[in-house]
């Protein structure tokens, strides 16, 4: 059985076990037919399988008559930005994000430079079987163009974004430890930070495409990085995932700033400059709501997933949004999670704050999240969630994405997996001990309901 995972944002799988050439051709063909005709921007992260996958994608697009602008190794947000900037019919980012070395994926974008909406994905898949029947003759094939300047176009846009004073950041001369896990960040983040006048100590910023550790930027995978931050006496540790849409920060004392607080501090910074609505997903820290309240602004929550957050941001005309996994979405630049945008914001924020990263963290509302999952075996996760709704009907209930229940002293979010018989559980409270206790309590409740 292969590993191929099909979702609203594209396809993902293990090379040689799910994501094979035939599958890549099929999905690229369907995507090309969905886009119609014109130009497509592509880019890829640094992983080893990039050339194999990219060559198949490019060949298929050319056979469909599309002109291809190939940025090369670059962040996923670079592809998003260039689709919008170049006014193309779409874009494909070839990246499995935080998945390990053996994985790769096609992230499919619409003509607005955003991840395809569910209805767009449905339209594309309706044509799936017929897509390979239609290719262009020799004199109507597309033209391939290398477009490395796409990286600079994106970087320049971030450096020119509102509320960022590049000269003042340069004068501050931040000392930064940078961890790019040898991914696409290695091609842009060192130069980007140097343009901001930072002294950069590089860790795992080699352009090998081989991840030296599990690439998801969570504390358990960042022990060596946190140690290096403390040893090198830096102002901040900056960690990006392989395709540079997630930003995780480490405080000067070597402790995690906490990935949830990447978006929390970005919200605090942006709302201090411009009032407006905020959008986060249902699993993101309550600290964002406390911060928005300080500025008299409103927070809206969406189902988990970048496309869902962006959809809600457009509906409510949000000035800032994102996800607790380290994703900052600032529509003044583009509608996509972007670690370059997040980096510029944290440096400007830290500059204006005037203290250390740990002091900045201490100035923000304190919440603690605990995350777990439970395997259900033969039990139906939908039935379990229905029973939970009945049991906790006294709480403030949201069923847009699984089940989230808000109580005065904590919240809990139950989400069923789309790929395996498990329910993920997130709890947040005023202390780690309480969050862990609530998590254990809910695990026991589900065991009882599913038993």
GIURJO-V355761 format. One record per run of one state. SS is the DSSP state (h for helix, s for strand, l for the rest). FROM is the first residue (numbers start at 1). TO is the last residue. If there is no record, write none. Layout:
<<SS & FROM & TO> <SS & FROM & TO>>
This chain:
<<l & 1 & 4> <s & 5 & 7> <l & 8 & 9> <s & 10 & 15> <l & 16 & 16> <s & 17 & 19> <l & 20 & 20> <h & 21 & 35> <l & 36 & 38> <s & 39 & 44> <l & 45 & 49> <h & 50 & 63> <l & 64 & 66> <s & 67 & 73> <l & 74 & 75> <h & 76 & 86> <l & 87 & 89> <s & 90 & 94> <l & 95 & 102> <s & 103 & 109> <l & 110 & 114> <s & 115 & 115> <l & 116 & 117> <h & 118 & 126> <l & 127 & 130> <h & 131 & 133> <l & 134 & 137> <h & 138 & 140> <l & 141 & 143> <s & 144 & 146> <l & 147 & 148> <h & 149 & 159> <l & 160 & 165> <h & 166 & 172> <l & 173 & 174> <s & 175 & 179> <l & 180 & 183> <h & 184 & 187> <l & 188 & 188> <h & 189 & 195> <l & 196 & 198> <s & 199 & 203> <l & 204 & 218> <h & 219 & 221> <l & 222 & 222> <h & 223 & 231> <l & 232 & 235> <s & 236 & 240> <l & 241 & 246> <s & 247 & 250> <l & 251 & 255> <s & 256 & 256> <l & 257 & 259> <h & 260 & 273> <l & 274 & 277> <s & 278 & 281> <l & 282 & 286> <h & 287 & 294> <l & 295 & 298> <s & 299 & 302> <l & 303 & 305> <h & 306 & 316> <l & 317 & 319> <s & 320 & 323> <l & 324 & 326> <s & 327 & 329> <l & 330 & 338> <h & 339 & 353> <l & 354 & 356> <h & 357 & 362> <l & 363 & 367> <s & 368 & 375> <l & 376 & 380> <h & 381 & 391> <l & 392 & 395> <s & 396 & 398> <l & 399 & 402> <s & 403 & 406> <l & 407 & 409> <s & 410 & 416> <l & 417 & 421> <s & 422 & 429> <l & 430 & 431> <h & 432 & 450> <l & 451 & 451>>
